[in-house]
Amino acid sequence: MGDEELGKLFIGGVDKNTRPEEFRSLFENKGQIDDIVLMKDATMPDRNRGFGFVKFRDPSSAEELLNDPEPLVLNGKTLDVKACRQRDSQQKQDGAGQPDSPNKIFVGGLPQTVRKH
């Protein structure tokens, strides 16, 4: 798990109309939470950006979620749960030990039916 932030998860695929209290409620029964945030949409304050972060006090709570074969669903949408990487280890390297292309961008909110080509 070397590069991961123990106990911290990225949660993607959140319905844009999900309220912060709904988001929190889903994770409160999964373990004790140190920090939780559902990213707000600055242009539409009543909506979120479709992702958030959860930091569990006990890293085993995060591991259980990552290894659970049952999908995590909130407001009819299957959530994308991933371990967070430490900020200084986010820059990946290619096979030659060189940093990956600086031209990469994050694209969120894609339907789960989209496949890499």
N, C-alpha and C positions, 0 to 999 in steps of 0.2 A: 504494500500500500504506500510505499515511500513518498510519493509526491502529493498524496491526498491530504486534505485538512481533515483530521480525524473528527468524525461526528457531524461534519457539515455536508449538506446535500443541496444540489441545484435541482429545482423543481420547474420543469417546463411544461408546456401544453395546457396551461391554466386558462379556463374560460375567461374572457375579458370582463365579464360581468360578475365574476366571483368577488365577494366582499372579503376583506381581511379577516373578519371574525370567522367566516366559513373556512378559510384557508387554515387558520390557527386551530380550529376545532378538529379538523381532520387529523392533524399531527399530534395534538395533545394526548390522544389515547395511544400513541405509538411509543411514548417515552417522555422523560422530562426534558423540556426545551430550555436552552440557554438564550437563544435568539431566533427570531423568525421575522421575515419581511416579505411582503408581496409588493413587487415593484409597481409604483403608480404611473399612470400615463399622464404626463405633464399637460398635454393638450386637452384631455378629457378627464377631469378629476374624479368622476364617478366610475371610471374604468381602470383596470390594471394593465400592465404591459405583457401579460401572458406568462410571466415567470416570477419565481421568488427563491428564497433560500431558507433552509431550516438548519439550525445548529443544535444537536442534541447534547445534553450533558454527558451521557454515556455513549461512547462511539459504537457500542454493540447495538444500540437502537437503530442507528443509521445503517449498520451492516445488515440487520434483519430486514429493513425495507429494501435494500439493494438486492438481497438474495431471495426475497419473497416471489414465488412464481405467479401469485395472483396480481393482476394489474391494479394500480392505485387509481381510483376513479373519483372525480369531484365534479358535481354539476353536469354529469353526463359525458365528461371528457376524460380520457385516459391520460394520466400524468406521466411525464418523462422524468424519471428520477435518476440522477447521476451524482457520483461523488465529486466534491469540489477539489480542485487542485490548488496547491499553495501558489500565491501570486508569483514568487520568484521562479517557480518551476513550470509556469504555463507556456513558456517559449519552448516548443518541441524542437527536436533536432532530427535531421534526416539521417540516412544511413552513413553518411560521411562525417557525422558529428557537427554539421553546419546547421544553424538555425533554419527552420522552415521559412518559406517565402513570407516576407513582410506584407504581401498583398492579400492575405487571407482576411475574410470578414465573417462575422457571425450573422446568420440568417435564421430568425425565429418565426414561430407561428405557422410553419408549414404543416399540412395535414400528414398524418402518419402513413398515408399511402404513397407519399413521394419516395422514390428510390434513387440511390446514387448511381450514376452512369459512368 
